[in-house]
């Protein structure tokens, strides 16, 4: 990988993580629509960094799934664009809900892109060959499904704990305990997704 490309990919990862952290940390200050825009852009940037860096390093699993991964990234990007347009429409409209139908469509496309990337990696073995071995596939689906569930529940619960602390004065010790538990659930989900890949 050239140093110029490596720098661009590192900057992309920093940009993606910054968007996600700002979206999570300043949700109440910026509002739901702004954080939605930042969150989808951040996730798309981070997924792009993850896939492109592995492709450039020649990781066999990623090289073998290159076409499917690129399709997943395109869906992610289109979904993020549609969601951002819908959220902007919500911000500019007097009702604040004019873009909701479009936002639902964009979210569907975005989720399809995420699932596309995950399935592409699940169905390609470490040698880069497509595999449909039933035993391996069943376990991969099991870990992926549980990983998505745990990561989603843990992430949403963590945000809910932080918001409850900020808005309703949840005690600091309880916030720390609940935040730790929900973070563990989230990272357990991420670990399951990594195992599935």
C-alpha distance (Angstrom), angle and dihedral (degrees) to the residues before:
residue distance angle dihedral
X1 . . .
X2 3.81 . .
X3 3.81 117.6 .
X4 3.82 90.4 -121.8
X5 3.81 92.5 55.1
X6 3.81 91.6 43.0
X7 3.82 89.6 54.0
X8 3.82 91.5 49.1
X9 3.80 91.2 50.2
X10 3.81 91.9 48.4
X11 3.82 90.4 50.0
X12 3.82 88.9 49.1
X13 3.81 91.0 53.3
X14 3.82 92.0 47.9
X15 3.82 90.3 48.2
X16 3.81 91.4 49.1
X17 3.79 94.4 48.3
X18 3.82 91.3 45.4
X19 3.82 91.1 53.6
X20 3.82 91.3 49.1
X21 3.82 94.2 47.1
X22 3.82 92.7 47.0
X23 3.82 90.8 47.1
X24 3.80 92.0 51.5
X25 3.79 97.0 39.7
X26 3.79 99.3 44.0
X27 3.80 101.3 34.0
X28 3.80 94.7 124.2
X29 3.80 93.5 43.0
X30 3.80 97.6 47.2
X31 3.80 98.0 34.1
X32 3.78 131.2 -123.5
X33 3.80 96.8 -75.8
X34 3.81 96.2 51.8
X35 3.80 91.4 46.4
X36 3.82 89.9 48.6
X37 3.80 89.8 55.2
X38 3.80 92.7 47.1
X39 3.80 93.1 44.2
X40 3.81 96.3 51.8
X41 3.81 92.8 43.7
X42 3.81 90.5 47.8
X43 3.81 93.6 49.0
X44 3.82 91.8 47.0
X45 3.81 91.3 49.3
X46 3.79 92.3 48.7
X47 3.82 93.9 47.0
X48 3.82 89.4 48.5
X49 3.81 91.0 50.9
X50 3.82 91.6 48.0
X51 3.82 94.6 49.6
X52 3.82 98.5 38.6
X53 3.81 94.7 46.9
X54 3.81 91.3 51.7
X55 3.81 91.3 46.7
X56 3.80 91.3 50.5
X57 3.81 90.9 48.8
X58 3.80 88.8 52.6
X59 3.82 96.5 -121.0
X60 3.84 101.8 -178.6
X61 3.82 95.8 -136.8
X62 3.81 91.2 53.0
X63 3.81 94.8 42.5
X64 3.81 90.1 51.3
X65 3.80 91.2 51.4
X66 3.84 95.9 39.6
X67 3.82 97.0 122.2
X68 3.82 94.6 46.7
X69 3.81 91.6 44.5
X70 3.80 91.5 51.8
X71 3.82 90.0 50.7
X72 3.81 89.0 50.6
X73 3.81 91.2 50.6
X74 3.81 91.2 49.6
X75 3.82 90.2 51.9
X76 3.82 90.0 47.9
X77 3.80 91.2 51.4
X78 3.81 94.2 46.2
X79 3.81 90.7 46.9
X80 3.81 91.7 49.6
X81 3.82 90.4 48.8
X82 3.82 93.5 49.7
X83 3.83 92.3 45.8
X84 3.82 90.5 48.5
X85 3.82 91.9 50.5
X86 3.82 90.4 48.4
X87 3.81 92.7 47.5
X88 3.82 90.3 48.9
X89 3.81 88.7 51.0
X90 3.82 88.7 52.5
X91 3.81 90.9 51.1
X92 3.81 92.9 50.1
X93 3.81 97.4 42.6
X94 3.79 121.6 88.3
X95 3.82 92.8 -132.6
X96 3.80 93.9 48.2
X97 3.79 91.5 -138.8
X98 3.81 105.4 74.3
X99 3.81 93.6 110.3
X100 3.80 98.6 47.4
X101 3.86 96.9 105.4
X102 3.81 90.3 49.6
X103 3.81 90.2 45.2
X104 3.82 90.3 55.0
X105 3.81 90.4 52.3
X106 3.80 91.8 47.0
X107 3.80 91.8 48.9
X108 3.81 89.8 52.0
X109 3.82 91.1 52.2
X110 3.81 90.7 45.9
X111 3.82 93.1 51.0
X112 3.82 89.7 46.7
X113 3.81 88.0 55.7
X114 3.81 92.2 50.5
X115 3.81 91.3 48.6
X116 3.82 89.9 45.8
X117 3.81 91.9 56.9
X118 3.82 92.5 45.2
X119 3.83 93.8 47.2
X120 3.81 92.0 45.9
X121 3.81 89.6 56.9
X122 3.80 93.4 41.5
X123 3.81 93.1 53.7
X124 3.80 95.3 47.7
X125 3.80 119.4 73.8
X126 3.80 125.4 -142.2
X127 3.79 92.5 -92.0
X128 3.79 89.6 60.9
X129 3.81 94.7 -108.6
X130 3.78 122.1 130.0
X131 3.77 109.6 -111.4
X132 3.78 133.3 -167.2
X133 3.79 97.1 172.7
X134 3.80 101.4 155.5
X135 3.79 97.9 -139.6
X136 3.79 94.0 48.6
X137 3.79 92.8 42.0
X138 3.81 93.1 50.0
X139 3.81 91.5 52.8
X140 3.79 92.3 45.0
X141 3.80 91.3 51.5
X142 3.81 89.9 47.6
X143 3.81 93.4 52.1
X144 3.81 93.2 41.4
X145 3.82 93.8 50.2
X146 3.80 92.9 47.4
X147 3.80 90.7 43.2
X148 3.81 92.4 53.5
X149 3.80 90.7 46.9
X150 3.81 95.4 47.9
X151 3.82 94.8 42.5
X152 3.83 92.1 48.5
X153 3.80 95.3 45.6
X154 3.81 92.9 42.4
X155 3.80 93.6 47.7
X156 3.81 94.8 47.6
X157 3.81 91.9 43.6
X158 3.83 91.6 49.9
X159 3.82 91.0 52.3
X160 3.82 89.7 47.1
X161 3.82 90.9 52.4
X162 3.82 92.2 50.5
X163 3.81 92.2 46.8
X164 3.82 91.5 47.8
X165 3.81 89.3 52.0
X166 3.81 92.6 48.6
X167 3.81 99.1 40.9
X168 3.79 104.7 29.8
X169 3.82 102.4 29.3
X170 3.79 97.9 -114.2
X171 3.80 108.0 -170.5
X172 3.82 115.3 -94.3
X173 3.85 96.0 -123.8
X174 3.82 91.5 50.9
X175 3.81 90.6 45.4
X176 3.81 90.6 52.8
X177 3.82 93.0 48.3
X178 3.82 94.8 45.5
X179 3.80 91.6 42.1
X180 3.80 90.6 52.2
X181 3.82 93.1 48.2
X182 3.81 93.8 47.9
X183 3.81 91.4 45.3
X184 3.82 89.8 52.5
X185 3.82 89.6 51.4
X186 3.81 90.5 49.6
X187 3.82 94.4 49.1
X188 3.81 91.0 44.5
X189 3.81 86.8 57.4
X190 3.81 90.8 50.1
X191 3.83 89.4 49.6
X192 3.82 90.5 51.8
X193 3.82 90.1 50.8
X194 3.80 90.8 50.6
X195 3.84 90.3 50.3
X196 3.81 89.8 49.7
X197 3.79 90.5 55.5
